[in-house]
């Protein structure tokens, strides 16, 4: 079965791909808005991992809704969640199985049972979250054995996640200070290769 796995080039979505590759024909899918060309970092990571790559362009209105919500909240959670659900919907229209790298202890994005069942029922697909039973510590140990990872501050690690384009959209609308106010400092990862 053809599986479209939402892929940022980070360690979680990369590990999810490794866990699924024996069961599905996995294509790594990066959803983007064409605000930047950061999806190319995900494409390179997919090639390094040996998976086919696809990208899905989401409507600009989704990005606008997300950044408006982030600005109103002063925090990125609801905006990132909105984009992830839109990406899941778009992927479900292209593949038999849709998957992501969401973990048990993720704050955002998360897919509730109700959302997963709704996507499955409306699109006639299966939704798979292979990391949903794993916590961060277990993921880090598995990744250490299987993947070569580059990590650093979120504004410096180039990858194909939603955050990069949403940061760019916020900066273009409200300036660099707004980005710093909305996004807390945190570490990001990008996969370089298999170990």
C-alpha positions in Angstrom: 0.0 0.0 0.0 1.1 3.5 -0.8 1.8 5.5 2.4 2.3 9.3 2.5 4.2 10.2 5.6 4.2 13.8 6.6 7.9 14.7 6.6 9.8 17.7 8.0 13.3 16.1 7.8 13.4 16.0 11.6 14.2 13.0 13.7 10.6 12.0 14.6 9.3 11.8 11.0 12.5 10.2 9.9 12.2 7.5 12.5 8.6 7.0 11.7 9.7 6.3 8.0 12.2 3.7 9.2 9.5 2.0 11.3 7.0 1.9 8.4 9.3 1.0 5.5 8.9 -2.8 5.9 5.1 -2.6 5.8 4.3 0.1 3.2 5.6 1.8 0.1 6.5 5.0 2.0 6.8 8.3 0.3 8.0 11.2 2.4 5.6 14.2 1.9 6.4 17.8 2.9 3.5 20.2 3.0 4.4 23.8 2.3 3.0 27.1 1.2 5.6 28.2 -1.3 6.6 31.0 1.0 10.2 29.8 1.1 12.0 27.0 -0.7 12.8 25.2 2.6 11.0 22.1 1.4 14.3 21.4 -0.5 16.0 20.6 2.8 13.4 17.9 3.3 13.8 16.6 -0.2 17.6 16.2 0.4 17.0 14.4 3.7 14.5 12.1 2.0 17.1 11.2 -0.6 19.8 10.6 2.1 17.4 8.2 3.8 16.6 6.5 0.5 12.8 7.3 0.3 10.8 8.9 -2.6 9.8 12.5 -1.9 6.6 14.4 -2.7 5.5 17.9 -1.7 2.0 19.2 -1.4 1.4 22.9 -1.6 -1.3 24.1 0.9 -3.5 27.1 0.2 -2.0 30.4 1.4 -5.2 31.0 3.4 -4.2 28.2 5.8 -0.9 30.0 6.5 -2.7 33.3 7.0 -5.2 31.6 9.4 -2.4 30.0 11.3 -0.3 33.2 11.8 -3.3 35.2 12.7 -4.1 32.7 15.4 -0.5 32.6 16.6 -0.4 36.4 16.8 -3.6 36.5 18.8 -2.5 33.7 21.1 1.1 34.9 21.4 2.2 31.2 21.0 2.4 28.9 18.0 0.5 25.8 19.2 -3.0 26.4 17.6 -1.5 27.6 14.4 0.9 24.7 14.0 -2.0 22.3 14.8 -4.2 23.9 12.1 -1.5 23.5 9.5 -0.7 19.9 10.5 -4.4 18.9 10.1 -4.6 20.6 6.7 -1.5 18.8 5.6 -2.9 15.5 6.8 -6.1 16.2 4.9 -4.2 17.0 1.7 -2.1 13.9 2.0 -5.2 11.8 2.6 -6.5 12.8 -0.8 -3.3 11.4 -2.5 -2.4 8.2 -0.7 -4.0 5.0 0.6 -2.3 5.4 4.0 -1.4 8.6 5.7 1.1 8.8 8.6 3.0 11.3 10.7 5.8 11.3 13.3 3.7 12.5 16.2 4.9 11.2 19.6 3.0 10.2 22.7 4.3 13.3 24.6 4.1 15.9 21.8 2.4 19.1 22.7 1.8 20.0 19.1 0.9 18.7 16.6 -1.3 15.9 18.0 -4.0 14.0 16.2 -6.9 13.0 18.4 -8.7 9.7 17.9 -11.7 11.6 16.6 -9.7 13.5 14.0 -7.9 10.4 12.9 -11.2 8.5 12.5 -12.8 11.4 10.6 -9.9 11.5 8.1 -10.1 7.8 7.6 -13.9 7.8 7.1 -14.0 10.8 4.8 -11.1 9.8 2.6 -11.2 6.0 2.8 -7.7 5.8 4.0 -5.8 4.4 7.0 -4.1 6.8 9.4 -0.9 5.5 11.1 1.1 7.1 13.9 3.9 4.7 14.5 5.5 6.8 17.3 2.3 7.4 19.3 3.4 5.0 22.0 7.0 6.3 22.3 8.1 9.1 24.6 11.0 11.5 23.8 13.6 9.4 25.7 12.8 6.2 23.8 12.8 8.2 20.5 16.2 9.7 21.2 17.7 6.3 21.9 16.3 4.8 18.7 17.4 7.7 16.6 20.9 7.6 18.1 21.3 4.0 16.8 19.8 4.6 13.3 20.2 8.2 12.1 22.8 10.9 11.8 21.2 14.1 13.2 22.2 17.8 13.1 20.6 19.8 15.9 20.5 23.4 17.0 18.3 26.4 17.7 15.1 26.4 15.7 15.9 29.5 13.7 19.2 28.0 12.5 18.4 24.4 11.5 17.2 24.3 7.9 14.5 21.8 7.3 11.1 21.5 5.7 8.8 22.0 8.6 5.8 24.3 8.9 7.5 26.5 11.4 10.1 27.9 9.0 7.5 29.2 6.5 5.2 30.4 9.3 8.1 32.3 10.8 8.7 33.9 7.4 5.1 34.9 7.0 5.0 36.4 10.5 8.2 38.4 9.9 6.9 39.7 6.6 3.6 40.9 8.2 4.7 42.1 11.7 8.5 42.1 11.8 11.3 40.0 13.3 10.3 41.0 16.9 6.9 39.3 16.4 8.6 36.0 15.5 10.7 36.1 18.7 7.6 37.0 20.8 5.5 34.1 19.3 8.1 31.3 19.1 9.9 30.2 22.2 13.5 29.3 21.9 13.8 25.5 21.3 16.0 22.9 19.6 15.3 21.5 16.1 16.8 18.5 14.3 17.4 17.7 10.7 18.4 14.2 9.5 21.6 14.1 7.5 21.8 10.3 6.8 21.2 6.8 8.1 23.7 5.7 10.7 
